[in-house]
Amino acid sequence: LDLTTVYQKGKSIGCRVGKSGKDTLAFKLGLMKDDIIQQINGIPVTDITSRVLIYDHIIQKKIGDEISVKLD
């Protein structure tokens, strides 16, 4: 995914989706360019520690499992 950290008043509030053309993972996941991901499965994506936690959580999922994403 093409993601960059988004800051508001000097504080990270999430990750902005960059490229989302038809052949990208973002597009296949239903994400649009400039969407801001704030949480995944209730975990904020505001720092490296939480992003690693999200990654560890997601790689344990099986095909067909649901993942919730909060966008701004």
C-alpha positions in Angstrom: 0.0 0.0 0.0 1.1 3.6 -0.7 0.6 5.2 2.7 1.9 8.3 4.4 1.4 9.5 7.9 -1.1 12.4 8.3 -0.5 15.0 11.0 -2.9 17.5 12.5 -1.5 20.1 14.9 1.7 18.1 15.1 0.1 14.9 16.1 -0.3 11.8 13.9 -4.0 11.0 13.2 -3.6 8.2 10.7 -2.3 7.2 7.3 -3.3 8.7 4.0 -3.8 6.3 1.0 -1.8 7.3 -2.0 -2.1 5.4 -5.3 -5.2 3.4 -5.7 -5.4 2.4 -9.4 -7.2 -0.7 -10.5 -4.1 -2.9 -10.1 -3.3 -1.7 -6.6 -4.0 -3.4 -3.3 -5.7 -0.3 -2.0 -8.2 -0.5 -4.9 -8.8 -4.2 -4.3 -9.5 -3.4 -0.6 -12.0 -0.7 -1.5 -9.7 2.2 -0.5 -9.7 5.4 -2.4 -6.8 7.9 -3.0 -6.7 10.4 -0.1 -8.7 8.2 2.3 -7.3 8.5 5.8 -7.1 5.3 7.8 -7.6 6.1 11.5 -8.1 2.6 13.0 -7.9 -1.1 12.0 -9.9 -3.5 14.1 -10.2 -0.8 16.8 -6.4 -0.2 16.9 -5.3 3.4 16.1 -2.7 3.7 13.3 -1.0 6.7 14.9 2.4 5.3 15.7 4.9 2.6 14.9 4.1 0.5 17.9 0.4 0.3 17.0 1.1 -0.3 13.4 3.3 -3.3 14.3 0.5 -4.6 16.6 -2.0 -4.2 13.7 0.4 -6.1 11.3 0.9 -8.9 13.9 -2.9 -9.1 14.3 -3.7 -9.1 10.6 -1.2 -11.8 9.6 -3.0 -14.2 11.9 -6.2 -13.8 10.0 -7.5 -16.5 7.7 -9.1 -16.0 4.3 -12.7 -14.9 4.9 -12.0 -13.3 8.2 -13.3 -9.7 8.5 -11.2 -6.7 9.2 -12.8 -3.4 10.2 -11.3 -0.1 9.0 -12.2 3.4 10.3 -11.7 6.0 7.6 -11.9 9.8 7.7 
